[in-house]
Amino acid sequence: MGDSHARNDCSLAKVTIQLPIYNERYMIDRLLKAMTALEYPAEKLQIQVLDDSTDSTRDMIAKLVARYQTAGHDIQLLHRNDRSGYKAGALEAGLQVATGEFVAVFDADFVPKPDWLKKVVPFFQEDKVAFVQTRWGHLNNRYNLITHLIGMALDAHFVIEQTARAGSGLLMSFNGTAGMWRKSAVEEAGGWQGIP
């Protein structure tokens, strides 16, 4: 992801960020701060808050989204009362109104660095690239022994799984967050499909 992949802002593609949320009141403020701090042309960035919350998170999100809209961000709140398909159902509902050529997905506990989009979008210069999975990080890795051990276990799992898949010529799997898809690839595969 070095400078050889850099593109001028004027040639950057339109990106939709999808944020599937379900009763995550204590993480939403941090998440929206990170999304609105991404270094990317504002006119080429759409943020979708896909909220299936059933608790007070719903009201909190509405206030935060309104504040960021007032500040000039292209951010929409899509709230579903019917959680059919769960996370995939929320992603599919958002995909129907997504304006980006590419779709990035972040769960509430992921906070990408501000240059994340500028580093990931250039990998799609190759038309055959359907998605890019980026590395997971752990915000609380050193909080206590349990969080440290869980972080180590997840890191080990991904190193083994992704190395084995790559070495065997198998398709990489999408981890469900911290990745970006070519919107047309998702649509050609039948869209986001959840549990009925």
C-alpha positions in Angstrom: 0.0 0.0 0.0 2.9 2.3 -0.7 3.1 5.5 -2.8 3.1 3.5 -6.0 -0.6 3.0 -5.5 -1.4 6.7 -4.9 -4.0 8.4 -7.1 -5.0 12.0 -7.4 -8.1 13.0 -5.4 -9.9 13.8 -8.7 -9.6 10.2 -9.9 -10.8 8.6 -6.6 -13.9 6.6 -7.0 -17.2 7.2 -5.0 -17.3 5.0 -1.9 -20.2 4.1 0.3 -19.3 3.1 3.9 -21.9 0.8 5.6 -22.0 0.7 9.3 -24.4 -2.1 10.6 -25.4 -1.2 14.1 -27.4 -3.1 16.7 -27.7 -1.7 20.2 -24.2 -0.4 20.4 -24.8 2.8 22.2 -21.3 3.0 23.7 -19.4 2.7 20.5 -21.4 4.7 18.0 -19.9 8.2 18.8 -16.4 6.9 18.4 -17.3 5.1 15.2 -18.9 8.2 13.6 -16.0 10.4 14.6 -13.6 8.0 12.8 -15.8 7.7 9.7 -16.2 11.5 9.3 -12.4 12.0 9.9 -11.5 9.8 6.9 -9.2 11.6 4.5 -11.3 11.4 1.3 -13.0 13.9 -0.9 -16.4 14.7 0.8 -18.2 14.6 -2.5 -17.1 11.1 -3.1 -18.0 9.6 0.2 -21.4 8.4 1.4 -21.8 7.1 5.0 -24.7 4.8 5.8 -25.6 4.1 9.4 -27.7 0.9 9.1 -29.4 0.9 12.5 -31.4 -2.1 13.7 -31.3 -1.0 17.3 -34.2 -1.7 19.7 -32.9 0.3 22.7 -31.9 3.9 23.3 -29.1 3.6 20.7 -31.7 4.5 18.1 -32.3 8.0 19.5 -28.6 8.7 20.1 -27.7 7.7 16.5 -30.4 10.0 15.1 -29.0 13.0 17.0 -25.4 12.2 16.0 -26.3 11.7 12.3 -28.2 15.0 12.3 -25.2 16.8 13.8 -22.8 15.4 11.1 -25.3 16.2 8.3 -25.4 19.8 9.6 -21.6 19.8 9.4 -21.9 18.9 5.7 -21.2 15.2 5.7 -23.1 12.9 3.4 -24.4 10.6 6.1 -27.7 8.8 6.1 -29.5 6.9 8.8 -31.5 3.9 7.7 -33.4 2.3 10.6 -35.2 -1.0 10.2 -37.9 -2.1 12.6 -37.8 -5.6 11.0 -34.4 -7.2 11.6 -34.9 -9.9 8.8 -31.5 -11.1 7.6 -29.9 -9.5 10.6 -26.5 -7.8 9.7 -26.7 -9.0 6.0 -30.3 -7.8 5.8 -29.2 -4.3 7.0 -26.3 -4.3 4.5 -28.6 -5.3 1.7 -31.1 -2.6 2.6 -28.3 -0.1 2.4 -26.9 -1.5 -0.8 -30.2 -0.7 -2.5 -29.6 3.0 -2.0 -25.8 3.0 -2.0 -24.3 5.5 -4.4 -20.7 4.3 -4.3 -18.8 2.2 -6.8 -17.2 0.6 -3.8 -18.7 -0.4 -0.5 -16.7 -0.5 2.8 -18.1 -2.3 5.8 -17.2 -1.5 9.4 -18.7 -3.0 12.6 -19.1 -0.6 15.5 -15.9 -1.7 17.2 -13.6 -0.9 14.3 -11.9 2.4 14.0 -9.9 2.7 10.8 -7.0 5.2 10.5 -7.8 8.4 8.6 -5.9 7.3 5.5 -7.7 3.9 5.2 -9.7 4.7 2.1 -6.8 6.3 0.3 -4.8 3.1 0.9 -7.5 0.7 0.0 -9.2 2.2 -3.1 -6.1 2.0 -5.4 -6.1 -1.8 -5.1 -9.3 -1.8 -7.2 -7.4 -0.5 -10.2 -7.3 -4.1 -11.3 -10.8 -4.9 -12.6 -10.6 -8.5 -11.4 -10.4 -7.4 -7.7 -13.7 -8.0 -6.1 -12.8 -7.1 -2.5 -10.0 -6.2 -0.2 -9.8 -7.4 3.4 -7.7 -5.3 5.6 -5.9 -6.2 8.9 -7.9 -6.3 12.1 -6.5 -4.3 15.0 -7.5 -4.5 18.7 -8.2 -1.2 20.5 -8.1 -3.0 23.9 -5.4 -5.5 23.3 -3.4 -4.5 26.4 -6.4 -3.7 28.6 -6.1 -6.9 30.6 -4.9 -10.5 30.2 -8.2 -11.7 28.7 -8.4 -9.1 26.0 -4.7 -9.7 25.2 -5.2 -13.5 24.9 -8.4 -13.0 22.7 -6.4 -10.6 20.5 -3.6 -13.2 20.2 -6.0 -16.0 19.3 -7.8 -13.9 16.6 -4.5 -12.8 15.1 -3.2 -16.4 15.0 -6.4 -17.6 13.5 -6.2 -15.1 10.6 -2.5 -15.7 10.0 -3.1 -19.5 9.7 -6.4 -19.2 7.7 -5.3 -16.5 5.3 -1.8 -18.0 4.7 -3.3 -21.4 4.0 -5.9 -20.0 1.6 -3.4 -17.9 -0.3 -0.9 -20.8 -0.4 -3.6 -23.2 -1.7 -4.9 -20.8 -4.4 -8.3 -20.6 -2.6 -10.5 -17.5 -2.5 -9.9 -15.3 0.6 -12.8 -15.1 2.9 -14.4 -11.8 4.0 -14.2 -11.3 7.8 -17.4 -9.3 7.9 -15.8 -6.0 8.7 -12.8 -3.8 7.8 -13.0 -4.6 4.2 -14.1 -3.1 0.9 -16.1 -4.6 -1.9 -16.7 -3.6 -5.5 -20.5 -3.0 -5.4 -21.0 -4.7 -8.7 -19.4 -7.9 -7.4 -21.8 -8.0 -4.4 -24.8 -7.4 -6.8 -23.6 -10.1 -9.3 -23.3 -12.6 -6.4 -27.0 -11.9 -5.5 -26.5 -9.1 -2.9 -26.0 -9.5 0.8 -27.8 -12.6 2.0 -28.7 -13.2 5.6 -30.5 -15.9 7.5 -34.2 -15.8 6.6 
